[in-house]
Amino acid sequence: MTEKTPRASGEEAVREAGPVGAPVILGNEPGSFAWSVLAKRHPAIIQQVRDVFPYGLRQHEALDALLDEITNGVVQPLAPADHDHVCWAAWGHEHFGRSWYDAPFLWAESYFYRRLLGAVGYFGAGPWQGVDPFAPFKQAELCGDVVDEELRALDTLATAPAEERATALLHASLWGNRADLGFRVSEGESAVDDAVVSGLVADDSATLWQLLPAGTSATVAVVADNAGRELIPDLVLIDHLLEHGHAEQVVLHVKHYPYYVSDAMTSDVVDCLRRLTEAPGEASRIGGRLWKAMAAGSLEVRIHPYFCAPLPYEEMPEDLRKEFADAELTILKGDLNYRRLVGDRLWNPTVPFAERTAYFPGSVAALRTLKSDVIVGLEQGTLDALDRSGAAWRTSGTHGLVQVRP
């Protein structure tokens, strides 16, 4: 048996990783972020899903089996009769029969959600087919009082100067579901909250707007991340792009089945549009414009199976590559899209963002709140200051970035 090369741990691995051959993130280092997701978050999600629906004995037994497998067993393949067995057999042949903790973190997370959907009967014939196990969580967030407050703040933002409004909406989309941020703008305050700006570890906002000057006939692709309180600011930003001539068409890419608890699907887009249109004031006007934009084709929702694949965008299929190549700019939202964009590895954080995204077929922008270990494109001074802070800045959701490769 070939002896494995010992892996550097934590920050040491990050420091040692160069631009070539950076180690793939695994979940087998106790105490690491990846380990905590596999060991703690996934079992908790199984319990939450079990509690939120009155599943039958078959679903409970399947959930029990999945819980035992991820905590005590080895990765099992899908059944040959499953509709996507061939795909997952190809994607996971190196990982089946091994501990979940020894598989690449990106793959293990993705496969967990696929297996969870299988356990509750989402894909199979029967009464639970097509029932989103995460829908109650999404609905509870979308219907909360905090969303009312954020939507009311759009009335104030509507009177802000155009440039200030654009920056505020971009940052609101970036921060997504951070409860203390969003659209909140008070009278007499800048539309850009100082707390937001201070939390940015990289900010290429100016480059983004240079790529989308007013009056352009561009198509912009937006690859969504979460539903609910994150998707609403995404939609408001899309409305701004269309209403102010920064794009002639926006194509919004969403998942084709439930994924990572809160990832957006077409049904979530509809729910958010209804939430906007039923609100008073500026929110309702935005919702109405977006509803008409859907009918006119200037806003189009699309799905592609690859968005639920456990693979980096560097390996995207040719049809998706062509879609992104045809766009003036592709905006990738959120942490998971960032991991897939640059590769889920322990890169040296100063590796240039442009270097890691050189393969991407066209201009690309990442709007991300940091919730995992992966990061590239930082200035050395910024990295040193963040490390000196002693905070878990990579994973706590307290920091964000806007990175653009023209």
C-alpha positions as CSV (number, residue, x, y, z in Angstrom):
1,M,0.0,0.0,0.0
2,T,1.3,3.4,-0.9
3,E,1.8,5.6,2.1
4,K,-0.1,8.8,2.1
5,T,1.7,12.1,2.2
6,P,0.9,13.8,5.6
7,R,-1.4,16.8,5.1
8,A,-0.5,20.2,6.7
9,S,-3.2,21.3,9.0
10,G,-5.3,24.5,9.1
11,E,-3.5,27.7,8.4
12,E,-0.2,25.9,7.9
13,A,-1.7,24.1,4.9
14,V,-3.0,27.4,3.5
15,R,0.4,29.0,3.9
16,E,2.2,26.2,2.2
17,A,-0.2,25.8,-0.7
18,G,1.1,27.4,-3.9
19,P,-0.8,28.3,-7.0
20,V,-0.2,24.8,-8.4
21,G,-1.1,21.6,-6.5
22,A,-2.9,23.3,-3.6
23,P,-4.4,20.5,-1.4
24,V,-8.1,19.6,-1.9
25,I,-10.2,20.4,1.2
26,L,-11.2,17.3,3.0
27,G,-13.3,16.8,6.2
28,N,-10.9,14.5,8.0
29,E,-9.2,17.1,10.2
30,P,-11.1,17.2,13.5
31,G,-12.0,20.7,14.5
32,S,-11.8,22.1,10.9
33,F,-14.7,23.8,9.3
34,A,-15.2,21.0,6.8
35,W,-15.1,18.4,9.6
36,S,-17.7,20.4,11.6
37,V,-20.1,20.4,8.6
38,L,-19.9,16.7,8.1
39,A,-19.9,15.8,11.8
40,K,-22.4,18.3,13.2
41,R,-24.3,20.2,10.5
42,H,-25.4,17.2,8.4
43,P,-26.7,15.1,11.3
44,A,-28.6,18.2,12.5
45,I,-30.1,18.8,9.1
46,I,-31.3,15.2,9.0
47,Q,-33.1,15.7,12.3
48,Q,-34.6,19.0,11.2
49,V,-35.9,17.5,8.0
50,R,-37.3,14.6,9.9
51,D,-39.2,16.9,12.3
52,V,-40.7,19.3,9.8
53,F,-42.7,16.8,7.7
54,P,-44.9,13.9,8.8
55,Y,-42.9,11.4,6.9
56,G,-43.8,7.7,6.9
57,L,-42.0,4.7,8.2
58,R,-40.1,4.2,4.9
59,Q,-38.7,7.8,5.0
60,H,-37.7,7.5,8.7
61,E,-35.9,4.2,8.2
62,A,-34.0,5.7,5.2
63,L,-33.1,8.8,7.2
64,D,-31.8,6.5,10.1
65,A,-29.7,4.6,7.6
66,L,-28.2,7.7,6.1
67,L,-27.4,9.1,9.6
68,D,-25.7,5.9,10.5
69,E,-23.7,5.9,7.3
70,I,-22.4,9.4,7.5
71,T,-21.4,9.1,11.2
72,N,-20.2,5.5,11.4
73,G,-20.0,4.0,7.9
74,V,-18.6,4.4,4.5
75,V,-19.9,6.2,1.4
76,Q,-22.5,4.0,-0.4
77,P,-23.4,4.4,-4.1
78,L,-26.8,5.2,-5.4
79,A,-29.0,2.2,-6.4
80,P,-28.7,1.2,-10.0
81,A,-32.4,2.1,-10.6
82,D,-31.9,5.7,-9.5
83,H,-32.3,8.1,-12.4
84,D,-28.9,9.7,-11.9
85,H,-27.0,6.6,-10.9
86,V,-24.7,6.7,-14.0
87,C,-23.6,10.3,-13.3
88,W,-22.9,9.8,-9.6
89,A,-21.1,6.5,-10.3
90,A,-18.7,8.4,-12.5
91,W,-18.4,11.3,-10.1
92,G,-17.9,9.2,-7.0
93,H,-16.1,6.0,-8.0
94,E,-13.0,7.0,-6.1
95,H,-14.9,7.7,-2.9
96,F,-17.4,4.9,-2.5
97,G,-16.4,2.5,0.2
98,R,-14.4,5.1,2.0
99,S,-15.2,7.3,5.0
100,W,-17.2,10.4,4.2
101,Y,-14.5,12.4,5.9
102,D,-11.9,11.3,3.4
103,A,-13.8,12.4,0.3
104,P,-13.3,15.9,-1.0
105,F,-15.4,18.3,1.0
106,L,-17.2,19.8,-2.0
107,W,-18.1,16.3,-3.2
108,A,-19.2,15.0,0.2
109,E,-21.5,18.0,0.8
110,S,-23.2,17.7,-2.6
111,Y,-23.6,13.9,-2.3
112,F,-25.1,14.3,1.2
113,Y,-27.9,16.4,-0.2
114,R,-28.5,14.1,-3.0
115,R,-28.8,11.2,-0.6
116,L,-31.0,13.1,1.7
117,L,-33.5,13.8,-1.1
118,G,-33.4,10.1,-2.0
119,A,-34.2,9.2,1.6
120,V,-37.3,11.3,1.8
121,G,-38.6,10.1,-1.5
122,Y,-38.1,13.3,-3.5
123,F,-37.2,11.5,-6.8
124,G,-39.1,8.3,-6.5
125,A,-42.7,7.6,-7.3
126,G,-45.0,8.2,-4.4
127,P,-46.7,10.9,-2.3
128,W,-43.4,12.7,-1.4
129,Q,-42.2,13.0,-5.0
130,G,-41.2,16.6,-5.7
131,V,-41.9,17.8,-2.2
132,D,-39.1,20.2,-1.2
133,P,-37.9,19.1,2.3
134,F,-36.5,22.5,2.9
135,A,-39.5,24.5,1.9
136,P,-40.8,25.2,5.4
137,F,-37.4,26.8,6.4
138,K,-37.5,29.0,3.3
139,Q,-41.0,30.1,3.8
140,A,-40.5,30.9,7.5
141,E,-37.6,33.2,6.6
142,L,-39.4,34.8,3.7
143,C,-42.5,35.6,5.7
144,G,-40.6,37.0,8.7
145,D,-41.0,40.5,10.1
146,V,-37.3,41.3,9.2
147,V,-38.1,41.0,5.5
148,D,-41.0,43.5,6.0
149,E,-38.5,45.9,7.5
150,E,-35.9,45.4,4.7
151,L,-38.6,45.9,2.0
152,R,-39.8,49.1,3.7
153,A,-36.2,50.4,3.5
154,L,-36.4,50.3,-0.3
155,D,-38.7,53.4,-0.1
156,T,-35.8,55.5,1.3
157,L,-33.3,53.9,-1.0
158,A,-35.4,54.9,-4.1
159,T,-34.7,58.6,-3.5
160,A,-30.9,58.1,-3.1
161,P,-28.6,59.2,-6.0
162,A,-28.3,56.6,-8.7
163,E,-24.6,55.7,-8.0
164,E,-25.2,55.5,-4.3
165,R,-28.3,53.3,-4.8
166,A,-26.4,51.0,-7.2
167,T,-23.6,50.5,-4.7
168,A,-26.1,49.8,-1.9
169,L,-28.0,47.2,-3.9
170,L,-24.8,45.5,-5.0
171,H,-23.7,45.2,-1.4
172,A,-27.1,44.1,-0.2
173,S,-27.0,41.2,-2.8
174,L,-23.5,40.4,-1.6
175,W,-24.4,40.1,2.1
176,G,-27.6,38.3,1.4
177,N,-29.1,36.8,4.5
178,R,-27.0,38.7,7.1
179,A,-29.7,39.7,9.5
180,D,-28.2,43.1,10.5
181,L,-27.6,44.4,7.0
182,G,-29.5,44.3,3.7
183,F,-31.4,47.3,2.5
184,R,-31.5,49.3,5.7
185,V,-30.9,52.9,5.0
186,S,-31.8,55.6,7.6
187,E,-32.5,59.2,6.8
188,G,-29.2,61.3,6.7
189,E,-27.0,58.2,6.3
190,S,-25.0,57.0,3.4
191,A,-26.7,54.2,1.5
192,V,-23.5,52.2,1.9
193,D,-23.4,51.1,5.6
194,D,-19.9,51.6,7.0
195,A,-20.1,48.1,8.6
196,V,-20.6,46.6,5.2
197,V,-17.7,48.3,3.6
198,S,-15.3,47.6,6.5
199,G,-16.1,43.9,6.2
200,L,-15.0,43.6,2.6
201,V,-11.7,41.8,2.1
202,A,-11.7,42.7,-1.6
203,D,-13.8,45.1,-3.5
204,D,-13.8,45.3,-7.3
205,S,-17.2,47.0,-7.5
206,A,-15.9,49.8,-9.7
207,T,-14.7,47.3,-12.3
208,L,-18.1,45.6,-12.2
209,W,-19.9,48.8,-13.0
210,Q,-17.4,49.7,-15.7
211,L,-18.3,46.4,-17.5
212,L,-22.0,47.4,-17.4
213,P,-22.3,51.1,-18.4
214,A,-25.8,52.5,-18.6
215,G,-27.3,52.2,-22.0
216,T,-25.7,48.9,-22.8
217,S,-27.4,46.1,-24.8
218,A,-25.7,43.5,-22.7
219,T,-27.0,40.2,-21.4
220,V,-26.0,39.5,-17.8
221,A,-26.0,36.0,-16.3
222,V,-26.7,35.8,-12.5
223,V,-26.1,32.4,-10.9
224,A,-28.2,32.4,-7.7
225,D,-27.3,31.0,-4.4
226,N,-29.8,31.1,-1.6
227,A,-33.6,31.6,-1.7
228,G,-35.6,33.8,0.7
229,R,-33.8,36.8,2.2
230,E,-30.9,36.5,-0.2
231,L,-32.8,36.0,-3.4
232,I,-34.9,39.1,-2.8
233,P,-31.9,41.5,-2.9
234,D,-30.7,39.6,-5.9
235,L,-34.0,40.3,-7.6
236,V,-33.9,43.9,-6.6
237,L,-30.4,44.3,-8.0
238,I,-31.6,42.6,-11.3
239,D,-34.4,45.2,-11.4
240,H,-31.9,47.9,-11.1
241,L,-29.7,46.5,-13.9
242,L,-32.7,46.4,-16.2
243,E,-34.4,49.6,-15.1
244,H,-31.3,51.7,-15.4
245,G,-30.0,50.2,-18.6
246,H,-27.0,48.3,-17.3
247,A,-28.4,45.2,-19.0
248,E,-31.0,44.5,-21.7
249,Q,-31.5,41.0,-20.5
250,V,-30.7,39.1,-17.3
251,V,-30.7,35.4,-17.2
252,L,-31.1,34.0,-13.7
253,H,-29.7,30.5,-13.2
254,V,-31.2,28.5,-10.3
255,K,-31.1,24.9,-9.1
256,H,-33.4,22.2,-10.6
257,Y,-33.9,20.4,-7.3
258,P,-33.6,21.3,-3.6
259,Y,-29.9,21.7,-2.6
260,Y,-27.9,22.8,0.4
261,V,-31.1,23.5,2.4
262,S,-31.7,27.0,1.1
263,D,-30.5,27.1,-2.5
264,A,-32.9,28.8,-4.9
265,M,-35.2,27.0,-7.4
266,T,-37.7,28.4,-9.8
267,S,-40.5,28.0,-7.2
268,D,-38.4,30.2,-4.8
269,V,-38.1,32.9,-7.5
270,V,-41.9,32.9,-7.8
271,D,-42.3,33.1,-4.1
272,C,-40.0,36.1,-3.8
273,L,-41.7,37.9,-6.7
274,R,-45.0,37.4,-5.0
275,R,-43.5,38.7,-1.7
276,L,-42.3,41.8,-3.5
277,T,-45.5,42.5,-5.4
278,E,-47.7,42.0,-2.3
279,A,-45.5,44.5,-0.3
280,P,-46.4,48.2,-0.2
281,G,-44.4,51.0,-1.8
282,E,-41.2,50.7,-3.8
283,A,-41.0,46.9,-3.2
284,S,-44.3,46.4,-4.9
285,R,-43.2,48.5,-7.9
286,I,-40.0,46.5,-8.2
287,G,-42.0,43.3,-8.0
288,G,-44.4,44.4,-10.7
289,R,-41.5,45.4,-13.0
290,L,-39.8,42.1,-12.6
291,W,-43.1,40.2,-13.2
292,K,-43.5,42.1,-16.5
293,A,-39.8,41.5,-17.3
294,M,-40.4,37.8,-17.0
295,A,-43.3,38.0,-19.4
296,A,-41.3,40.1,-21.9
297,G,-38.2,37.9,-21.7
298,S,-35.9,40.5,-20.4
299,L,-35.7,38.4,-17.2
300,E,-35.4,34.7,-17.9
301,V,-35.0,31.9,-15.4
302,R,-33.0,28.9,-16.4
303,I,-31.9,25.6,-14.9
304,H,-29.0,23.3,-15.7
305,P,-28.1,20.0,-14.1
306,Y,-24.5,21.1,-13.6
307,F,-25.5,23.5,-10.9
308,C,-26.2,20.5,-8.6
309,A,-23.0,18.6,-9.7
310,P,-20.1,18.2,-7.2
311,L,-17.6,19.6,-9.6
312,P,-15.8,22.9,-10.2
313,Y,-16.9,25.2,-13.0
314,E,-13.6,24.6,-14.7
315,E,-15.1,21.3,-15.8
316,M,-18.4,22.7,-16.9
317,P,-20.1,21.2,-20.0
318,E,-19.9,23.0,-23.4
319,D,-23.5,24.1,-23.5
320,L,-23.1,25.9,-20.1
321,R,-19.8,27.3,-21.2
322,K,-21.5,28.8,-24.3
323,E,-24.2,30.4,-22.2
324,F,-21.6,32.2,-20.0
325,A,-19.5,33.1,-23.1
326,D,-22.5,34.9,-24.6
327,A,-23.1,37.0,-21.5
328,E,-21.4,40.4,-21.1
329,L,-20.8,39.4,-17.4
330,T,-21.6,36.4,-15.3
331,I,-22.3,37.2,-11.6
332,L,-21.8,34.2,-9.3
333,K,-23.5,34.6,-5.9
334,G,-22.5,33.1,-2.7
335,D,-20.0,30.8,-1.1
336,L,-20.7,27.5,-2.9
337,N,-20.4,29.2,-6.3
338,Y,-17.1,30.7,-5.2
339,R,-15.7,27.4,-4.2
340,R,-16.7,25.9,-7.5
341,L,-15.3,28.9,-9.4
342,V,-11.8,29.0,-7.9
343,G,-11.6,25.3,-6.9
344,D,-12.3,24.0,-3.4
345,R,-8.6,23.9,-2.3
346,L,-6.4,25.4,0.3
347,W,-4.9,28.0,-2.0
348,N,-2.5,30.6,-0.9
349,P,-4.9,33.5,-0.3
350,T,-2.7,35.8,-2.4
351,V,-3.0,33.7,-5.6
352,P,-4.6,36.2,-8.0
353,F,-8.4,35.8,-8.6
354,A,-7.8,36.4,-12.4
355,E,-5.3,33.4,-12.4
356,R,-7.8,31.1,-10.8
357,T,-10.6,32.2,-13.1
358,A,-8.7,32.4,-16.4
359,Y,-10.5,29.4,-17.7
360,F,-14.0,31.0,-17.3
361,P,-15.6,31.8,-20.7
362,G,-16.1,35.5,-20.3
363,S,-16.0,38.2,-17.7
364,V,-17.0,37.0,-14.2
365,A,-17.8,38.5,-10.9
366,A,-18.1,36.9,-7.5
367,L,-20.3,38.3,-4.8
368,R,-19.7,36.3,-1.7
369,T,-20.1,36.3,2.1
370,L,-17.2,34.2,3.4
371,K,-18.5,31.0,5.0
372,S,-15.8,28.5,4.1
373,D,-12.0,28.2,4.1
374,V,-11.4,28.9,0.4
375,I,-10.1,32.4,-0.6
376,V,-7.9,33.8,-3.3
377,G,-7.1,37.3,-4.6
378,L,-6.2,39.0,-1.3
379,E,-3.5,41.6,-0.9
380,Q,-0.7,40.5,1.5
381,G,-1.4,43.4,3.8
382,T,-5.1,42.5,4.0
383,L,-4.3,38.9,4.7
384,D,-1.8,39.8,7.5
385,A,-4.3,42.1,9.2
386,L,-7.1,39.5,9.0
387,D,-4.8,36.8,10.5
388,R,-3.7,39.1,13.3
389,S,-7.3,39.8,14.2
390,G,-7.6,36.3,15.6
391,A,-11.2,36.0,14.3
392,A,-12.6,33.2,12.2
393,W,-12.9,35.5,9.3
394,R,-12.9,32.8,6.6
395,T,-16.0,31.0,7.9
396,S,-18.0,33.3,10.3
397,G,-19.9,35.2,7.6
398,T,-18.6,38.5,9.0
399,H,-16.5,39.3,5.9
400,G,-17.4,39.5,2.2
401,L,-15.9,40.2,-1.2
402,V,-16.6,41.6,-4.6
403,Q,-14.0,40.1,-7.1
404,V,-14.1,40.7,-10.8
405,R,-12.1,39.3,-13.7
406,P,-12.9,41.4,-16.8
